[in-house]
């Protein structure tokens, strides 16, 4: 390829006709660039400065300037051995500051070639080359809104395909480059502390991280990249406070936990002539929240990546890394409301491996004395919520884990000198509450399978719950009340003592065992309030309205569960007594199913806060996100 040089470029080659533009070959241009680089050492900077100026050409370039920039980049690729950091710092700064997003594909290719040549020429340029490529993960701020348009998506593909192609070429030439890339990628990842314009880049940046994870070099960087993604999910998650979700001034510590069908609520409101209560917990509560919207998009991106991993047979390998990250980061993040659904979705993609592995890990953490009490309590809260909500888990497996929890609680009861003490026995009470919570959701489905019913009846559950530690008085009244009501109907066991809960969601004793973290009210897999993410979770999720409780009459006992009557080993494919058509309702018309579980207070009630009785406002009956309330 040839090019036209302006008059001043021709003069540097002492060409005869200085009044006309001349054509020179690519090889001659390489020699010209080499001369410009070497002349700096002798004090002649004119040609070098012109070369640096060419690197700053950008925007809407005319054909001549496009050709000049492209050929200059190509010429530099053939002269990289003449570049010296001490003499050509301004040139290197200009090159490494270039953004592919500003140029046409031909210039992108020339710039890509130069970066590869620099990385291969000397180890001292590798980090700068990798940093330059990483900086091209995200577009300039002015281009961000264009990513929603066809032209912007096309430019995105043009840039990122070349960036990742350059990575592959550099990794082939410099075997240690992947390990040098890792800290660069992690350190340059946008954070919640960045300005909003920078934070908006996090989705496209993470998309590139996941693309690296699935590339040929993935084996070398997979663990670090996936953990970094989970860390950022948690950072965004915990940045969303309760004030971002609840807009009314409700009393501290009192949160409704009931789902309400919007249409039914509207009908009720029309009958009484009132509007729907404000401050509802729903997708609309987070509408317009930048952090929530970014987190939602980021989680969808992660879900889609997990689907890709499942399709290529890598899901189990990736899941093990996610599981390790969950134990390190998520398990003890008591303010986490949404990030844990990454684990839920991975389990849904492979119930037989990932699904069972996750539950078993949580049970292992709970029964082990090697972990701190708070970690064990968090683990059993996750376990209870997961066993209750995951449609893809078989009743047989759930019964096996319930037996493990009951056996541990029974062994704890054998410790002499035990009496009610919420703080001293908080791990025990968390285990008891987990058992009751799971049975609130699963008792009917277990009792409907003869073999599983026998196993449940043989468990020493009554011995545990009637022990002097008295978990029925300490655990959340709302959970205990629902559990006792179903236990009585199923003839699981009855209690002679009369419990008067007065529709209390919590009690002073439950607050004591829950601690400042309020792990007594931690139900991590309550329905997800991120709209796009929920569309992935919903088909695999059990809502309370789907549950047939033990006190429902036999005339309603037409089970649609795909469960073997003899062993209950099969995974439920359509929830709890509902057909798939009934469950997969349009997301715009149906926010969440009607939830009438008695875990929700039906009436206003008093609670003691700061030594005074206060009458809290009646909160709309929508489920709160799963976490310990930040205000506590």
C-alpha positions as CSV (number, residue, x, y, z in Angstrom):
1,X,0.0,0.0,0.0
2,X,1.2,3.5,-0.8
3,X,0.4,6.8,0.7
4,X,0.7,10.5,0.0
5,X,2.8,12.6,2.3
6,X,2.5,16.4,2.6
7,X,5.3,18.6,1.5
8,X,7.1,18.7,4.8
9,X,7.3,14.9,4.9
10,X,8.7,14.7,1.5
11,X,11.4,17.2,2.3
12,X,12.7,15.0,5.1
13,X,13.6,12.4,2.4
14,X,15.1,15.1,0.2
15,X,12.8,14.3,-2.7
16,X,13.2,16.4,-5.9
17,X,9.8,17.8,-6.3
18,X,9.1,19.6,-3.0
19,X,6.1,21.5,-4.5
20,X,4.0,18.3,-5.1
21,X,2.8,15.5,-2.9
22,X,4.6,12.3,-3.6
23,X,3.9,8.6,-3.2
24,X,6.2,6.3,-1.2
25,X,6.0,2.6,-0.5
26,X,5.3,1.0,2.9
27,X,9.0,0.0,3.2
28,X,10.1,3.5,2.6
29,X,7.7,4.8,5.2
30,X,9.2,2.3,7.7
31,X,12.6,3.7,7.0
32,X,11.2,7.2,7.4
33,X,9.8,6.3,10.8
34,X,13.0,4.7,11.9
35,X,14.9,7.8,10.9
36,X,12.4,10.0,12.9
37,X,12.9,7.8,16.0
38,X,16.7,7.7,15.8
39,X,17.1,11.4,15.0
40,X,15.8,12.2,18.5
41,X,19.0,11.1,20.1
42,X,20.9,13.7,18.0
43,X,18.6,16.5,19.0
44,X,16.5,16.6,15.8
45,X,12.9,16.3,17.0
46,X,11.0,17.7,14.1
47,X,10.0,14.5,12.3
48,X,9.5,12.7,15.6
49,X,7.1,15.4,16.8
50,X,5.2,15.2,13.5
51,X,4.9,11.4,14.1
52,X,3.6,12.0,17.6
53,X,1.1,14.4,16.2
54,X,-0.2,11.8,13.8
55,X,-1.0,9.5,16.8
56,X,-3.4,12.2,18.1
57,X,-5.6,12.2,14.9
58,X,-9.1,11.0,15.8
59,X,-12.7,11.8,15.2
60,X,-14.1,12.2,11.7
61,X,-10.9,11.9,9.7
62,X,-10.7,12.7,6.0
63,X,-9.4,10.0,3.7
64,X,-5.9,11.5,3.6
65,X,-5.6,11.6,7.4
66,X,-7.1,8.1,7.8
67,X,-4.5,6.8,5.4
68,X,-1.7,8.7,7.1
69,X,-2.7,7.3,10.6
70,X,-3.1,3.8,9.3
71,X,0.2,3.6,7.5
72,X,2.1,5.4,10.3
73,X,0.8,2.7,12.8
74,X,1.8,0.0,10.4
75,X,5.2,1.6,9.9
76,X,5.7,1.8,13.7
77,X,4.9,-2.0,13.9
78,X,8.0,-2.5,11.7
79,X,10.2,-0.2,13.7
80,X,9.3,-1.2,17.3
81,X,12.9,-2.2,18.0
82,X,13.9,1.4,17.5
83,X,11.5,2.7,20.2
84,X,13.1,3.5,23.5
85,X,11.3,4.4,26.6
86,X,13.7,7.1,27.6
87,X,13.7,9.0,24.3
88,X,10.2,8.2,23.0
89,X,8.0,8.5,26.1
90,X,5.6,11.0,24.5
91,X,5.1,8.6,21.5
92,X,4.4,5.6,23.8
93,X,2.0,7.7,25.9
94,X,0.1,8.7,22.8
95,X,-0.1,5.1,21.5
96,X,-1.2,3.6,24.8
97,X,-3.8,6.3,25.2
98,X,-5.5,5.5,21.9
99,X,-9.0,4.1,21.9
100,X,-10.1,1.7,19.2
101,X,-13.7,3.0,19.7
102,X,-12.7,6.2,17.9
103,X,-11.5,4.7,14.6
104,X,-12.6,2.7,11.6
105,X,-11.8,-1.1,11.3
106,X,-8.7,-0.5,9.2
107,X,-7.1,1.7,11.8
108,X,-8.2,-0.7,14.5
109,X,-6.4,-3.4,12.8
110,X,-3.2,-1.3,12.4
111,X,-3.3,-0.3,16.1
112,X,-3.9,-3.9,17.1
113,X,-0.9,-5.0,15.1
114,X,1.3,-2.3,16.7
115,X,0.3,-3.3,20.3
116,X,1.0,-6.9,19.5
117,X,4.4,-6.0,18.1
118,X,5.3,-3.9,21.1
119,X,4.3,-6.6,23.5
120,X,6.4,-9.2,21.7
121,X,9.4,-6.9,21.2
122,X,10.3,-6.3,24.9
123,X,8.9,-7.5,28.2
124,X,9.0,-3.9,29.5
125,X,6.0,-3.1,27.2
126,X,3.8,-6.0,28.1
127,X,2.0,-4.5,31.0
128,X,1.4,-1.2,29.1
129,X,0.0,-3.1,26.1
130,X,-2.3,-5.2,28.3
131,X,-3.5,-2.1,30.1
132,X,-4.2,-0.4,26.8
133,X,-6.3,-3.3,25.6
134,X,-8.2,-3.5,28.9
135,X,-8.9,0.2,28.7
136,X,-10.7,-0.7,25.4
137,X,-13.2,-3.0,27.3
138,X,-15.4,0.1,27.7
139,X,-16.2,2.9,25.2
140,X,-15.6,6.6,25.8
141,X,-18.4,8.2,27.8
142,X,-19.9,9.9,24.8
143,X,-20.4,6.5,23.1
144,X,-22.2,4.8,26.0
145,X,-25.7,5.6,24.9
146,X,-25.0,4.5,21.4
147,X,-24.6,0.9,22.6
148,X,-28.4,0.6,22.4
149,X,-28.4,1.4,18.7
150,X,-27.4,-1.0,15.8
151,X,-24.5,1.2,14.8
152,X,-23.2,1.2,18.4
153,X,-23.5,-2.6,18.7
154,X,-21.7,-3.1,15.5
155,X,-18.8,-0.8,16.7
156,X,-18.8,-2.7,20.0
157,X,-18.3,-6.0,18.2
158,X,-15.6,-4.5,15.9
159,X,-13.6,-3.3,18.9
160,X,-14.0,-6.2,21.3
161,X,-13.4,-8.9,18.8
162,X,-10.0,-7.2,18.0
163,X,-9.2,-6.7,21.7
164,X,-9.7,-10.4,22.5
165,X,-7.9,-11.4,19.3
166,X,-4.9,-9.3,20.4
167,X,-4.9,-10.9,23.8
168,X,-4.7,-14.3,22.2
169,X,-1.8,-13.3,20.0
170,X,0.1,-11.8,22.9
171,X,-0.5,-14.8,25.1
172,X,0.9,-17.1,22.3
173,X,4.0,-14.9,22.1
174,X,4.4,-14.1,25.8
175,X,3.3,-17.2,27.9
176,X,3.3,-15.4,31.2
177,X,1.1,-12.5,29.9
178,X,-2.1,-14.0,31.3
179,X,-0.8,-13.8,34.9
180,X,0.2,-10.2,34.3
181,X,-3.2,-9.4,32.9
182,X,-5.1,-10.6,35.9
183,X,-4.3,-7.8,38.3
184,X,-4.8,-5.2,35.6
185,X,-8.3,-6.5,34.8
186,X,-9.3,-6.7,38.5
187,X,-7.9,-3.3,39.5
188,X,-9.5,-1.5,36.6
189,X,-12.9,-2.9,37.1
190,X,-15.5,-0.1,37.8
191,X,-16.6,0.1,41.5
192,X,-19.6,1.6,43.3
193,X,-17.3,4.4,44.4
194,X,-16.7,5.6,40.8
195,X,-18.7,8.4,39.3
196,X,-22.0,7.3,37.7
197,X,-20.6,7.6,34.1
198,X,-17.8,5.3,35.0
199,X,-20.0,3.0,37.0
200,X,-22.3,2.6,34.0
201,X,-19.5,0.9,32.2
202,X,-19.5,-2.1,34.6
203,X,-21.8,-4.3,32.5
204,X,-19.8,-4.1,29.3
205,X,-16.6,-4.4,31.4
206,X,-17.9,-7.5,33.1
207,X,-19.0,-8.9,29.7
208,X,-15.3,-8.8,28.7
209,X,-14.2,-10.4,31.9
210,X,-16.6,-13.3,31.3
211,X,-15.4,-13.6,27.7
212,X,-11.8,-13.9,29.0
213,X,-13.0,-16.6,31.4
214,X,-14.4,-18.7,28.6
215,X,-11.5,-18.2,26.3
216,X,-8.5,-20.5,25.7
217,X,-6.6,-18.8,28.6
218,X,-9.6,-19.3,30.9
219,X,-7.9,-22.1,32.9
220,X,-5.2,-19.7,34.0
221,X,-7.5,-16.8,35.1
222,X,-11.0,-18.4,35.7
223,X,-10.9,-18.5,39.4
224,X,-9.8,-14.9,39.9
225,X,-12.1,-13.4,37.3
226,X,-15.2,-15.2,38.6
227,X,-14.5,-14.2,42.2
228,X,-14.0,-10.6,41.1
229,X,-17.4,-10.7,39.4
230,X,-19.1,-12.1,42.6
231,X,-17.3,-9.4,44.7
232,X,-18.7,-6.7,42.5
233,X,-22.2,-8.2,42.7
234,X,-22.0,-8.1,46.4
235,X,-20.7,-4.5,46.4
236,X,-23.6,-3.3,44.3
237,X,-26.1,-5.4,46.3
238,X,-25.1,-4.0,49.7
239,X,-25.0,-0.5,48.2
240,X,-28.8,-0.8,47.8
241,X,-30.1,0.1,51.3
242,X,-33.6,-0.4,52.7
243,X,-34.3,3.3,52.1
244,X,-34.0,2.6,48.4
245,X,-36.7,-0.1,48.6
246,X,-39.0,1.2,51.3
247,X,-40.3,4.7,50.8
248,X,-42.5,4.9,53.9
249,X,-41.3,5.5,57.4
250,X,-42.1,2.1,58.9
251,X,-41.2,1.1,62.4
252,X,-37.7,-0.4,62.7
253,X,-37.6,-4.2,62.6
254,X,-41.1,-4.7,61.3
255,X,-41.3,-6.0,57.8
256,X,-44.3,-7.6,56.1
257,X,-43.3,-10.9,54.5
258,X,-46.4,-11.6,52.5
259,X,-46.7,-11.7,48.8
260,X,-49.8,-10.1,47.3
261,X,-51.4,-10.5,43.9
262,X,-51.6,-7.0,42.5
263,X,-55.0,-7.6,40.8
264,X,-56.6,-9.1,43.9
265,X,-55.2,-6.1,45.9
266,X,-56.7,-3.7,43.4
267,X,-60.0,-5.5,43.6
268,X,-60.0,-5.2,47.4
269,X,-59.1,-1.5,47.2
270,X,-61.9,-0.9,44.7
271,X,-64.4,-2.5,47.1
272,X,-63.4,-0.3,50.0
273,X,-62.9,2.7,47.9
274,X,-59.2,3.1,48.8
275,X,-56.1,3.3,46.7
276,X,-53.4,0.7,47.0
277,X,-51.0,1.4,49.9
278,X,-47.9,3.3,49.1
279,X,-44.4,2.0,49.9
280,X,-45.1,-1.5,48.4
281,X,-42.2,-3.8,47.9
282,X,-42.1,-4.7,44.3
283,X,-40.1,-4.3,41.1
284,X,-41.5,-0.7,40.9
285,X,-39.9,0.1,44.2
286,X,-36.4,-0.1,42.6
287,X,-37.4,1.6,39.3
288,X,-35.0,4.4,38.5
289,X,-32.4,3.2,41.0
290,X,-29.2,3.2,39.0
291,X,-27.4,0.7,41.3
292,X,-30.3,-1.7,41.2
293,X,-30.6,-1.5,37.4
294,X,-26.9,-2.1,36.9
295,X,-27.0,-5.0,39.4
296,X,-30.0,-6.5,37.5
297,X,-28.2,-6.3,34.2
298,X,-25.0,-7.7,35.7
299,X,-26.8,-10.6,37.2
300,X,-28.6,-11.4,33.9
301,X,-25.2,-11.3,32.2
302,X,-23.9,-13.8,34.7
303,X,-27.0,-16.0,34.3
304,X,-26.4,-16.1,30.5
305,X,-22.8,-16.9,31.1
306,X,-23.8,-19.8,33.3
307,X,-26.1,-21.0,30.6
308,X,-23.2,-20.9,28.2
309,X,-21.0,-22.9,30.6
310,X,-23.8,-25.5,31.0
311,X,-24.0,-25.8,27.2
312,X,-20.2,-26.3,26.8
313,X,-20.0,-28.8,29.7
314,X,-18.0,-26.4,32.0
315,X,-20.8,-25.6,34.5
316,X,-19.6,-28.0,37.3
317,X,-16.0,-26.5,37.1
318,X,-17.3,-23.0,37.2
319,X,-19.8,-23.8,39.9
320,X,-17.0,-25.1,42.2
321,X,-15.3,-21.7,41.9
322,X,-18.6,-19.9,42.6
323,X,-19.2,-22.1,45.6
324,X,-15.8,-21.2,47.0
325,X,-16.5,-17.5,46.4
326,X,-19.9,-17.9,48.0
327,X,-18.3,-19.2,51.2
328,X,-15.7,-16.5,51.3
329,X,-17.8,-13.5,50.2
330,X,-21.6,-14.0,50.1
331,X,-22.3,-16.3,53.1
332,X,-21.4,-13.7,55.7
333,X,-22.7,-10.7,53.8
334,X,-25.8,-10.3,55.9
335,X,-27.1,-7.4,53.9
336,X,-27.0,-9.3,50.6
337,X,-30.4,-9.2,49.0
338,X,-29.9,-10.4,45.4
339,X,-26.4,-11.7,44.6
340,X,-27.1,-15.1,46.1
341,X,-29.5,-15.9,43.2
342,X,-26.4,-16.6,41.0
343,X,-25.9,-19.7,43.1
344,X,-29.6,-20.5,42.9
345,X,-29.7,-20.3,39.1
346,X,-26.5,-22.4,38.8
347,X,-28.1,-25.0,40.9
348,X,-31.3,-24.9,38.8
349,X,-29.2,-25.5,35.6
350,X,-27.8,-28.7,37.1
351,X,-29.9,-29.9,40.1
352,X,-28.3,-33.4,40.3
353,X,-24.8,-32.0,40.7
354,X,-24.8,-28.3,41.6
355,X,-28.2,-28.3,43.3
356,X,-27.3,-31.1,45.7
357,X,-23.7,-29.9,46.2
358,X,-24.8,-26.5,47.3
359,X,-27.3,-27.8,49.9
360,X,-24.8,-30.3,51.2
361,X,-22.1,-27.6,51.7
362,X,-24.5,-25.5,53.7
363,X,-25.5,-28.4,55.9
364,X,-21.8,-29.2,56.4
365,X,-21.0,-25.7,57.5
366,X,-23.9,-25.7,60.0
367,X,-23.1,-29.0,61.7
368,X,-19.4,-28.3,61.8
369,X,-18.0,-26.8,65.0
370,X,-15.1,-25.3,63.0
371,X,-17.0,-22.2,61.9
372,X,-18.0,-19.2,63.9
373,X,-21.6,-19.2,65.2
374,X,-22.7,-16.4,62.9
375,X,-21.4,-18.3,59.8
376,X,-23.2,-21.4,60.9
377,X,-26.5,-19.5,61.5
378,X,-26.2,-17.9,58.1
379,X,-25.5,-21.2,56.5
380,X,-28.6,-22.8,58.0
381,X,-30.7,-19.8,57.0
382,X,-29.5,-20.2,53.4
383,X,-30.2,-23.9,53.6
384,X,-33.8,-23.5,54.9
385,X,-34.6,-20.8,52.3
386,X,-33.1,-22.9,49.5
387,X,-34.8,-26.1,50.4
388,X,-38.1,-24.3,50.7
389,X,-37.9,-22.3,47.5
390,X,-36.1,-24.6,44.9
391,X,-38.6,-26.3,42.7
392,X,-35.9,-28.6,41.3
393,X,-35.1,-30.4,44.6
394,X,-36.8,-33.7,45.2
395,X,-38.8,-34.4,48.4
396,X,-36.5,-37.3,49.1
397,X,-33.4,-35.2,49.2
398,X,-35.1,-32.6,51.3
399,X,-36.1,-35.2,53.9
400,X,-32.6,-36.5,54.1
401,X,-31.3,-33.0,55.0
402,X,-34.1,-32.4,57.4
403,X,-33.1,-35.6,59.2
404,X,-29.5,-34.3,59.3
405,X,-30.6,-31.1,61.0
406,X,-32.9,-32.9,63.4
407,X,-30.2,-35.3,64.4
408,X,-27.8,-32.4,65.1
409,X,-30.4,-30.6,67.2
410,X,-31.1,-33.8,69.1
411,X,-27.5,-34.2,69.9
412,X,-27.3,-30.6,71.1
413,X,-30.3,-31.3,73.4
414,X,-28.3,-34.0,75.1
415,X,-25.9,-31.5,76.5
416,X,-26.8,-31.2,80.2
417,X,-28.0,-28.1,81.9
418,X,-29.8,-26.6,78.9
419,X,-32.5,-23.9,79.5
420,X,-33.9,-21.0,77.5
421,X,-31.1,-18.7,76.6
422,X,-31.4,-17.2,73.1
423,X,-27.9,-15.8,73.0
424,X,-26.1,-18.8,74.4
425,X,-27.9,-21.3,72.2
426,X,-28.4,-19.2,69.1
427,X,-27.0,-21.8,66.7
428,X,-29.4,-24.4,68.1
429,X,-32.4,-22.1,67.7
430,X,-31.4,-21.2,64.2
431,X,-31.4,-24.9,63.4
432,X,-34.8,-25.5,64.9
433,X,-36.3,-22.5,63.0
434,X,-34.8,-23.8,59.8
435,X,-36.5,-27.2,60.3
436,X,-39.8,-25.6,60.9
437,X,-39.5,-23.1,58.1
438,X,-38.8,-25.9,55.5
439,X,-41.7,-27.9,56.8
440,X,-44.0,-24.9,56.4
441,X,-43.3,-25.2,52.7
442,X,-42.8,-28.9,52.3
443,X,-44.8,-30.8,54.9
444,X,-47.8,-31.6,52.6
445,X,-45.6,-32.8,49.7
446,X,-43.6,-35.0,52.1
447,X,-46.7,-36.4,53.9
448,X,-48.2,-37.3,50.5
449,X,-45.4,-39.9,49.9
450,X,-45.8,-42.9,52.2
451,X,-42.2,-43.7,52.5
452,X,-41.2,-40.1,53.2
453,X,-44.0,-39.7,55.6
454,X,-42.7,-42.6,57.6
455,X,-39.3,-41.1,57.7
456,X,-40.6,-37.8,58.9
457,X,-42.7,-39.4,61.6
458,X,-39.7,-41.4,62.8
459,X,-37.6,-38.3,63.3
460,X,-37.2,-37.2,67.0
461,X,-38.7,-33.8,66.1
462,X,-41.0,-33.7,69.1
463,X,-38.2,-34.4,71.4
464,X,-36.2,-31.5,70.1
465,X,-39.0,-29.0,70.0
466,X,-40.3,-29.9,73.5
467,X,-36.9,-29.7,75.1
468,X,-36.2,-27.4,78.0
469,X,-34.5,-25.1,75.6
470,X,-38.0,-24.5,74.3
471,X,-37.4,-23.4,70.7
472,X,-41.1,-22.9,70.1
473,X,-40.9,-19.9,72.4
474,X,-37.7,-18.5,71.1
475,X,-38.0,-18.9,67.3
476,X,-40.0,-16.4,65.1
477,X,-43.6,-16.6,66.3
478,X,-44.8,-16.3,62.7
479,X,-42.8,-19.4,61.7
480,X,-43.8,-21.4,64.8
481,X,-47.5,-20.6,64.4
482,X,-47.6,-21.8,60.8
483,X,-45.6,-24.8,61.6
484,X,-47.8,-25.8,64.6
485,X,-50.9,-25.3,62.6
486,X,-49.7,-27.7,59.8
487,X,-48.2,-30.2,62.3
488,X,-51.5,-30.5,64.0
489,X,-53.4,-31.1,60.8
490,X,-50.8,-33.6,59.6
491,X,-50.7,-35.4,63.0
492,X,-47.0,-34.9,63.1
493,X,-47.2,-33.9,66.7
494,X,-49.2,-31.6,69.0
495,X,-48.4,-29.4,71.9
496,X,-50.4,-29.2,75.1
497,X,-49.2,-25.7,75.9
498,X,-51.2,-22.9,74.4
499,X,-49.2,-20.4,72.3
500,X,-50.7,-17.0,71.9
501,X,-48.7,-15.2,69.2
502,X,-51.2,-12.4,68.4
503,X,-49.9,-12.4,64.8
504,X,-46.5,-11.2,65.9
505,X,-43.8,-11.3,63.2
506,X,-41.0,-11.4,65.8
507,X,-40.6,-11.5,69.6
508,X,-38.1,-10.2,72.1
509,X,-36.6,-13.7,72.3
510,X,-36.3,-14.1,68.6
511,X,-34.5,-10.8,68.4
512,X,-32.1,-12.0,71.1
513,X,-31.1,-15.1,69.2
514,X,-31.0,-13.3,65.9
515,X,-28.5,-10.7,67.2
516,X,-27.6,-7.4,65.6
517,X,-27.4,-9.2,62.3
518,X,-31.1,-10.3,62.7
519,X,-30.4,-13.8,61.4
520,X,-33.7,-14.8,62.9
521,X,-35.3,-12.9,60.1
522,X,-32.8,-13.8,57.3
523,X,-34.5,-15.7,54.5
524,X,-32.0,-15.3,51.6
525,X,-34.1,-16.7,48.9
526,X,-37.2,-14.8,49.4
527,X,-38.6,-13.6,45.9
528,X,-36.1,-11.6,43.9
529,X,-37.2,-7.9,43.4
530,X,-34.9,-7.4,40.3
531,X,-37.3,-7.6,37.4
532,X,-35.0,-9.0,34.7
533,X,-33.3,-11.4,37.1
534,X,-36.6,-12.6,38.4
535,X,-37.6,-13.8,34.8
536,X,-34.7,-16.3,35.1
537,X,-35.5,-17.4,38.7
538,X,-39.3,-17.6,38.4
539,X,-39.6,-20.9,36.5
540,X,-37.5,-22.7,39.2
541,X,-39.0,-21.0,42.2
542,X,-41.7,-21.9,44.7
543,X,-44.0,-19.0,45.9
544,X,-46.0,-19.4,49.0
545,X,-49.3,-19.3,47.0
546,X,-48.2,-22.5,45.2
547,X,-47.8,-24.4,48.5
548,X,-50.6,-26.8,49.6
549,X,-50.4,-26.8,53.4
550,X,-51.2,-29.7,55.6
551,X,-54.4,-28.1,56.8
552,X,-55.9,-27.8,53.3
553,X,-58.9,-30.2,52.9
554,X,-58.6,-33.5,51.2
555,X,-61.0,-32.2,48.5
556,X,-58.2,-29.9,47.3
557,X,-55.7,-32.7,47.3
558,X,-55.1,-33.1,43.6
559,X,-51.4,-33.0,43.4
560,X,-49.7,-32.0,40.2
561,X,-46.2,-32.8,41.4
562,X,-44.1,-35.2,39.4
563,X,-43.3,-37.4,42.4
564,X,-43.0,-41.1,42.6
565,X,-45.6,-42.2,45.2
566,X,-43.2,-45.0,46.3
567,X,-40.0,-43.0,46.9
568,X,-40.4,-39.3,46.1
569,X,-37.0,-39.3,44.3
570,X,-38.2,-37.3,41.3
571,X,-37.7,-33.6,41.0
572,X,-40.8,-31.5,41.1
573,X,-41.3,-30.0,37.6
574,X,-44.3,-27.7,38.1
575,X,-44.1,-26.3,41.6
576,X,-46.5,-27.2,44.3
577,X,-49.9,-28.1,43.0
578,X,-49.9,-25.6,40.1
579,X,-49.7,-26.2,36.4
580,X,-46.9,-24.5,34.4
581,X,-49.4,-22.5,32.5
582,X,-50.8,-21.1,35.7
583,X,-47.4,-20.2,37.0
584,X,-45.8,-18.6,34.0
585,X,-48.0,-15.6,34.0
586,X,-47.1,-12.4,32.2
587,X,-44.6,-10.4,34.2
588,X,-46.3,-7.1,33.6
589,X,-49.7,-8.4,34.8
590,X,-48.4,-10.5,37.7
591,X,-45.8,-9.3,40.1
592,X,-46.0,-12.0,42.7
593,X,-48.4,-14.7,43.8
594,X,-50.8,-14.3,46.7
595,X,-49.0,-15.1,49.9
596,X,-51.1,-15.9,52.9
597,X,-48.5,-17.6,55.0
598,X,-49.0,-16.8,58.7
599,X,-45.4,-15.6,58.8
600,X,-47.0,-12.3,57.9
601,X,-48.9,-10.4,60.6
602,X,-52.5,-10.0,59.7
603,X,-53.2,-7.2,62.1
604,X,-51.3,-4.3,63.5
605,X,-49.3,-5.2,66.5
606,X,-47.1,-3.6,69.2
607,X,-43.5,-4.2,69.5
608,X,-41.1,-3.0,72.2
609,X,-38.3,-0.8,70.9
610,X,-36.0,1.3,73.0
611,X,-38.0,0.3,76.1
612,X,-41.2,1.8,74.8
613,X,-44.3,0.3,73.2
614,X,-44.9,1.6,69.7
615,X,-47.7,1.0,67.3
616,X,-46.2,0.5,63.9
617,X,-48.0,1.5,60.7
618,X,-49.6,-1.3,58.7
619,X,-47.3,-2.1,55.9
620,X,-48.5,-3.2,52.4
621,X,-48.5,-7.0,52.1
622,X,-45.6,-7.5,49.8
623,X,-42.6,-9.5,50.6
624,X,-39.4,-7.8,51.7
625,X,-36.1,-8.6,50.0
626,X,-34.2,-11.4,51.7
627,X,-31.8,-9.9,54.2
628,X,-31.3,-8.8,57.7
629,X,-32.9,-5.2,57.8
630,X,-30.1,-2.7,57.5
631,X,-31.9,-0.4,60.0
632,X,-31.4,-3.0,62.7
